[in-house]
């Protein structure tokens, strides 16, 4: 017979896996993100009061029952989980709460536009790079200027030479949700 705690963790993993959520604890949260929050370690009648989907507001907060606003933007999922658990404990709402967070994958994209075969919003994954996002958008058209790809992240614009990236994959840049990649047309 399987111990109770591992069984519960296994069931949560299956549940999250089937519902299409990212459980990467290093993903940084931002305004507009939807966060699925589940509460455990409390009486069953209390679970439904906290468990649900929350939206990070324009100021970067989520509004939690009993404890009010918690700052979420800029925090990783693990940091926010700890902050929520800590707030419930410090305000003596719950003695041993267990918070599980997940961000639906639909909330995480990288925009790829310009001279690619299928311009689109590419779903974010933790290992996604500039070249990987371009490849996911169908790759370059025959007229694309692969030497002058524009990568925009947090307002900073970087010119990426994909020809150089192919020679040295270490030069490929990891992207973050909300980033933009633009492939210009070559002027020959």
BELUR-V156863 format. One record per backbone hydrogen bond with DSSP energy under -0.5 kcal/mol. NH is the residue of the N-H (numbers start at 1). CO is the residue of the C=O. Records with the same first field share a line. If there is no record, write none. Layout:
NH = CO / CO
This chain:
7 = 3
8 = 4
9 = 5
10 = 6
11 = 7
12 = 8
13 = 9
14 = 10
15 = 11
16 = 12
17 = 13
18 = 14
19 = 15
20 = 17
21 = 16
22 = 103
27 = 24
29 = 75
32 = 56
33 = 30
35 = 54
36 = 102
37 = 35 / 52
38 = 100
40 = 98
46 = 43
47 = 43
48 = 44
49 = 46
50 = 46 / 47
51 = 47
52 = 37
54 = 35
56 = 33
57 = 55 / 61
60 = 57
62 = 70
64 = 62 / 68
67 = 64
68 = 64
70 = 62
72 = 60
73 = 60
74 = 29
75 = 72
77 = 27
78 = 25
80 = 76
81 = 77
82 = 78
83 = 79
84 = 80
85 = 81
86 = 82
87 = 83
88 = 84
89 = 85
90 = 86
91 = 87
92 = 89
93 = 88
94 = 88
98 = 40
100 = 38
102 = 36
103 = 22
104 = 102
105 = 20
107 = 104
108 = 105
109 = 107
110 = 122
111 = 179
112 = 120
113 = 181
115 = 183
116 = 114
117 = 139
118 = 137
119 = 116
120 = 112
122 = 110 / 120
124 = 108
128 = 125
130 = 173
133 = 129
134 = 130
135 = 131
136 = 132
137 = 133
138 = 135
139 = 134
141 = 115
144 = 141
145 = 184
146 = 144
148 = 145
149 = 160
150 = 182
151 = 149 / 158
152 = 180
153 = 156
156 = 153
158 = 151
160 = 149 / 158
162 = 146 / 160
163 = 146
164 = 161
165 = 161
166 = 162
167 = 163
168 = 164
171 = 168
172 = 169
175 = 128
178 = 109
179 = 176
180 = 152
181 = 111
182 = 150
183 = 113
184 = 182
186 = 143
